[in-house]
């Protein structure tokens, strides 16, 4: 997926339509070159 787990979609959703939950593990993206 293209999600980087920044939670912007949850912050920019004033009506609460998007239910954001952390992915399994909760570790976030694992960038190899950063």
Biopython code that builds the backbone (N, CA, C, O; Angstrom):
import numpy as np
from Bio.PDB.StructureBuilder import StructureBuilder

atoms = [
    (1, "UNK", "N", (0.833, -1.193, 0.000)),
    (1, "UNK", "CA", (0.000, 0.000, 0.000)),
    (1, "UNK", "C", (0.874, 1.251, 0.000)),
    (1, "UNK", "O", (2.090, 1.174, 0.172)),
    (2, "UNK", "N", (0.242, 2.392, -0.194)),
    (2, "UNK", "CA", (0.965, 3.661, -0.214)),
    (2, "UNK", "C", (0.871, 4.401, 1.111)),
    (2, "UNK", "O", (1.289, 5.555, 1.205)),
    (3, "UNK", "N", (0.330, 3.753, 2.132)),
    (3, "UNK", "CA", (0.175, 4.409, 3.430)),
    (3, "UNK", "C", (1.509, 4.466, 4.159)),
    (3, "UNK", "O", (2.212, 3.460, 4.254)),
    (4, "UNK", "N", (1.859, 5.641, 4.673)),
    (4, "UNK", "CA", (3.080, 5.784, 5.468)),
    (4, "UNK", "C", (2.743, 5.966, 6.949)),
    (4, "UNK", "O", (3.604, 6.362, 7.735)),
    (5, "UNK", "N", (1.514, 5.683, 7.329)),
    (5, "UNK", "CA", (1.046, 5.694, 8.715)),
    (5, "UNK", "C", (1.204, 7.052, 9.381)),
    (5, "UNK", "O", (1.521, 7.129, 10.568)),
    (6, "UNK", "N", (0.984, 8.131, 8.622)),
    (6, "UNK", "CA", (1.149, 9.480, 9.173)),
    (6, "UNK", "C", (-0.102, 9.942, 9.914)),
    (6, "UNK", "O", (-0.045, 10.919, 10.661)),
    (7, "UNK", "N", (-1.221, 9.264, 9.722)),
    (7, "UNK", "CA", (-2.511, 9.548, 10.359)),
    (7, "UNK", "C", (-3.132, 10.864, 9.888)),
    (7, "UNK", "O", (-4.057, 11.365, 10.526)),
    (8, "UNK", "N", (-2.644, 11.428, 8.790)),
    (8, "UNK", "CA", (-3.228, 12.650, 8.243)),
    (8, "UNK", "C", (-4.672, 12.420, 7.824)),
    (8, "UNK", "O", (-5.510, 13.310, 7.974)),
    (9, "UNK", "N", (-4.968, 11.240, 7.304)),
    (9, "UNK", "CA", (-6.338, 10.961, 6.866)),
    (9, "UNK", "C", (-7.309, 11.040, 8.035)),
    (9, "UNK", "O", (-8.456, 11.447, 7.853)),
    (10, "UNK", "N", (-6.876, 10.661, 9.226)),
    (10, "UNK", "CA", (-7.727, 10.719, 10.407)),
    (10, "UNK", "C", (-7.881, 12.152, 10.887)),
    (10, "UNK", "O", (-8.967, 12.552, 11.305)),
    (11, "UNK", "N", (-6.802, 12.933, 10.831)),
    (11, "UNK", "CA", (-6.837, 14.325, 11.275)),
    (11, "UNK", "C", (-7.699, 15.166, 10.335)),
    (11, "UNK", "O", (-8.431, 16.045, 10.789)),
    (12, "UNK", "N", (-7.618, 14.902, 9.025)),
    (12, "UNK", "CA", (-8.348, 15.692, 8.034)),
    (12, "UNK", "C", (-9.759, 15.170, 7.789)),
    (12, "UNK", "O", (-10.370, 15.533, 6.784)),
    (13, "UNK", "N", (-10.288, 14.345, 8.655)),
    (13, "UNK", "CA", (-11.617, 13.756, 8.493)),
    (13, "UNK", "C", (-12.541, 14.286, 9.590)),
    (13, "UNK", "O", (-12.736, 13.616, 10.604)),
    (14, "UNK", "N", (-13.118, 15.490, 9.400)),
    (14, "UNK", "CA", (-13.910, 16.106, 10.464)),
    (14, "UNK", "C", (-15.183, 15.338, 10.814)),
    (14, "UNK", "O", (-15.739, 15.537, 11.894)),
    (15, "UNK", "N", (-15.657, 14.462, 9.922)),
    (15, "UNK", "CA", (-16.902, 13.741, 10.174)),
    (15, "UNK", "C", (-16.682, 12.357, 10.764)),
    (15, "UNK", "O", (-17.649, 11.654, 11.057)),
    (16, "UNK", "N", (-15.444, 11.959, 10.941)),
    (16, "UNK", "CA", (-15.158, 10.671, 11.550)),
    (16, "UNK", "C", (-15.503, 9.486, 10.670)),
    (16, "UNK", "O", (-15.826, 8.411, 11.174)),
    (17, "UNK", "N", (-15.436, 9.672, 9.348)),
    (17, "UNK", "CA", (-15.774, 8.596, 8.419)),
    (17, "UNK", "C", (-14.652, 7.565, 8.349)),
    (17, "UNK", "O", (-14.913, 6.367, 8.232)),
    (18, "UNK", "N", (-13.392, 8.032, 8.421)),
    (18, "UNK", "CA", (-12.252, 7.127, 8.341)),
    (18, "UNK", "C", (-11.880, 6.669, 9.746)),
    (18, "UNK", "O", (-11.596, 7.490, 10.618)),
    (19, "UNK", "N", (-11.881, 5.368, 9.960)),
    (19, "UNK", "CA", (-11.469, 4.818, 11.252)),
    (19, "UNK", "C", (-10.037, 4.334, 11.118)),
    (19, "UNK", "O", (-9.792, 3.232, 10.627)),
    (20, "UNK", "N", (-9.085, 5.161, 11.558)),
    (20, "UNK", "CA", (-7.672, 4.838, 11.399)),
    (20, "UNK", "C", (-7.214, 3.986, 12.565)),
    (20, "UNK", "O", (-7.415, 4.351, 13.723)),
    (21, "UNK", "N", (-6.603, 2.857, 12.265)),
    (21, "UNK", "CA", (-6.016, 2.017, 13.308)),
    (21, "UNK", "C", (-4.583, 1.707, 12.904)),
    (21, "UNK", "O", (-4.307, 1.524, 11.718)),
    (22, "UNK", "N", (-3.678, 1.646, 13.850)),
    (22, "UNK", "CA", (-2.294, 1.316, 13.516)),
    (22, "UNK", "C", (-2.211, -0.081, 12.904)),
    (22, "UNK", "O", (-2.980, -0.963, 13.286)),
    (23, "UNK", "N", (-1.300, -0.294, 11.970)),
    (23, "UNK", "CA", (-1.149, -1.620, 11.378)),
    (23, "UNK", "C", (-0.604, -2.605, 12.407)),
    (23, "UNK", "O", (-0.096, -2.206, 13.455)),
    (24, "UNK", "N", (-0.712, -3.876, 12.102)),
    (24, "UNK", "CA", (-0.222, -4.889, 13.036)),
    (24, "UNK", "C", (1.254, -4.682, 13.320)),
    (24, "UNK", "O", (2.032, -4.360, 12.423)),
    (25, "UNK", "N", (1.618, -4.864, 14.530)),
    (25, "UNK", "CA", (3.003, -4.638, 14.928)),
    (25, "UNK", "C", (3.234, -3.215, 15.409)),
    (25, "UNK", "O", (4.038, -2.993, 16.314)),
    (26, "UNK", "N", (2.544, -2.253, 14.820)),
    (26, "UNK", "CA", (2.660, -0.865, 15.235)),
    (26, "UNK", "C", (4.016, -0.245, 14.981)),
    (26, "UNK", "O", (4.334, 0.795, 15.557)),
    (27, "UNK", "N", (4.829, -0.862, 14.127)),
    (27, "UNK", "CA", (6.172, -0.354, 13.908)),
    (27, "UNK", "C", (6.263, 0.727, 12.857)),
    (27, "UNK", "O", (7.279, 1.416, 12.768)),
    (28, "UNK", "N", (5.222, 0.889, 12.060)),
    (28, "UNK", "CA", (5.261, 1.880, 10.993)),
    (28, "UNK", "C", (6.066, 1.386, 9.808)),
    (28, "UNK", "O", (6.454, 0.218, 9.770)),
    (29, "UNK", "N", (6.324, 2.249, 8.842)),
    (29, "UNK", "CA", (7.053, 1.830, 7.649)),
    (29, "UNK", "C", (8.512, 1.525, 7.964)),
    (29, "UNK", "O", (9.113, 2.141, 8.844)),
    (30, "UNK", "N", (9.051, 0.599, 7.259)),
    (30, "UNK", "CA", (10.455, 0.230, 7.452)),
    (30, "UNK", "C", (11.239, 0.640, 6.209)),
    (30, "UNK", "O", (11.431, -0.157, 5.291)),
    (31, "UNK", "N", (11.686, 1.892, 6.193)),
    (31, "UNK", "CA", (12.440, 2.402, 5.061)),
    (31, "UNK", "C", (13.845, 1.814, 5.074)),
    (31, "UNK", "O", (14.497, 1.799, 6.117)),
    (32, "UNK", "N", (14.310, 1.336, 3.950)),
    (32, "UNK", "CA", (15.622, 0.703, 3.879)),
    (32, "UNK", "C", (16.746, 1.693, 3.605)),
    (32, "UNK", "O", (17.887, 1.442, 3.991)),
    (33, "UNK", "N", (16.453, 2.809, 2.948)),
    (33, "UNK", "CA", (17.507, 3.734, 2.544)),
    (33, "UNK", "C", (17.444, 5.071, 3.274)),
    (33, "UNK", "O", (18.052, 6.041, 2.822)),
    (34, "UNK", "N", (16.742, 5.143, 4.362)),
    (34, "UNK", "CA", (16.638, 6.400, 5.093)),
    (34, "UNK", "C", (17.262, 6.256, 6.457)),
    (34, "UNK", "O", (17.276, 7.211, 7.233)),
]
sb = StructureBuilder()
sb.init_structure("model")
sb.init_model(0)
sb.init_chain("A")
sb.init_seg("    ")
for serial, (resi, resn, name, xyz) in enumerate(atoms, 1):
    if name == "N":
        sb.init_residue(resn, " ", resi, " ")
    sb.init_atom(name, np.array(xyz, "f"), 0.0, 1.0, " ", f" {name:<3s}", serial, name[0])
structure = sb.get_structure()
